[in-house]
Amino acid sequence: MKQRKIQIGVIGGREETPEVLQAACEVGYLIAQKGAVLFCGGLGGVMAAACKGAKEAFGLTVGILPMEQSQLANPYVDIVIPTGLGVARNAVIINACDGVIAIGGKFGTLSEMAFALQREIPIVSLYSWEIDPAVLVAKTSEEAVTELFNQLNKLNLLP
């Protein structure tokens, strides 16, 4: 029986600095290189940058949109899931993921991080909130992806 692919959420803000967007692009690329599927909110900013990076590494991207219009997804999303749930879609994103990397972001990102902590889903913060000892803090994109995959390995979630 074929094992399913690991699903990694990349969460973060729609309006970020070039440094944060570059980090998101690198994270997306590294996630795809590891054969994982990238999940995000499907819109702009960190979400678009991470999806762009994943596509550059020939990865698969999934965008879970807050609105009902699938055409509003960023151009790097392969699978668009329009929800019409508004910010409640944050819980859907987290529930779909085996692990999460937060990059930048504001209160929407903070809510997603809280959902991940409640569900005990491994989470790494890069230029983002440092809200709990369970949130690992990374200084680089490579460190963020490596730390997350190390956590997933400890939980026996990797193939």
N, C-alpha and C positions, 0 to 999 in steps of 0.2 A: 504494500500500500504506500502510495506517495505521500510524503509529509508536506503539510501546507507551508507556504512561505511565511517568514516572520513579518509582522506588520508594525512599522515604526511611525509614530506620530511626530511631526515637526510642527510646533506651535509657536506663534510669535505675532508681532505687530504688523499692521498694514503700512505704517509710516515709520521707517527706520533709517539709520545712517548708512552710508555706503559700506562702512566696515561691517556692520551687522548683516547687511544683505549679502555681502561677499561670503561671510561665515555661513549663512544659510545655504548659499549655492554649494559651497564646499561640503557641508553636512549632507545635502541631498545627493551629491555625487558619491560620497563615501558609503551612504546607506545603499544606494543602487549597486555599487561595486560588491557589496557583501551579499547581494541577492535578495535583499528585503524589499517589501513593498512600502512606499512612502504614502502615508495618510496625512491630510491637512485640511484646513478649512476651505481650500480651493480658490481663495481670492488673491489679492495682491500682496505686496511687501514680502515678508519672510516666506509666506506660503508660495508665492510665485517664484521667488529665488530658489527655494529648496526644490521645487518641482523642476525648474530649469536645470539645476545641477543633476538631478536624478535622470532627466531625459538625456543629458550629455553623456551619461554612463549607460544609456540604453535601459534604464529602469522603468518600473511601472509606478504610476502615480494615481492616487484616488483623492478627489476633493469632495468634502461633505459641506455643501453650501447652506447658509442660513436662510436663503430665499428659495422660491419655487422656480426661478428662471435659470435653467441649466446653461444658457448662453452667456451668463455672467461669470463663469469660471475662468480662471487664468488660462492662457493658451497652452500651458504645459501639463494640464490635467488630462489623463487618459480616460479615467472613469469618473463621471460627474454624478453625484448623488444630491439632487436638490431636495431640501427637506421642508422648507417653509416654517421652520422652527425658531428662527431668529437665534438669539444667543443660547437657547436651550440645545442647539446642535453641538455645543461644546462637549456636553456629556456623551453624545453619540460618537464624536471623534475619539474621545478617550476610551470608551468601551470597545472600540474596534481595534485598539492597539495593544501590542505586547510590551512596548516600551515607548518612552516619549523624550524628545529633546526640545526644551524651551529655549528660544533664541529671541532676546529682546522682549518686546511686548509690554502691554499695560494690563488693565483689569480683566480683559477677556482671557489673556494668557494666564493670569493669576487664577482665574476660576478653573481653567483646564488643569492647571497644576494641582489645585485642591481636589478635583475629581480623581486625578491620578493617585494622589496620596491616599484618599479614602479607599480606593480600590487596590492599593498596594502594588501599583504598576511602577516599575522602575522609571526614574526620571532624572535627567541631567539638565542642568542650567548652564547656558552659555550667554553671557551678557544679559541675563535675566534675573528673576527673583531668586533670592536665597532665603527661603521661608521656613525650612525645616531641615533637621539633620539628615533626613532620608533623601533629600534632594542633593545629588552629587553636583559639585561645581567644577566646570571645566574652563580652561583658559584658551583653548584652541578648538577648531572644528574636529581635528583628528582625535584629540583627547576626548571630546564629547562622545563621538561615535565609539571609540575604543572602550570607554568606561561603560556606556550603555550595553554594548555587546558582552562585556565581561559580566555585568549584572544578569543579563539574560542567560548566559552560560551557567552561572551559579544556580539559577532557578531551573536549570535543565530545559530551557525553552528553545535552545538552538538545535538544529538537526544534527 
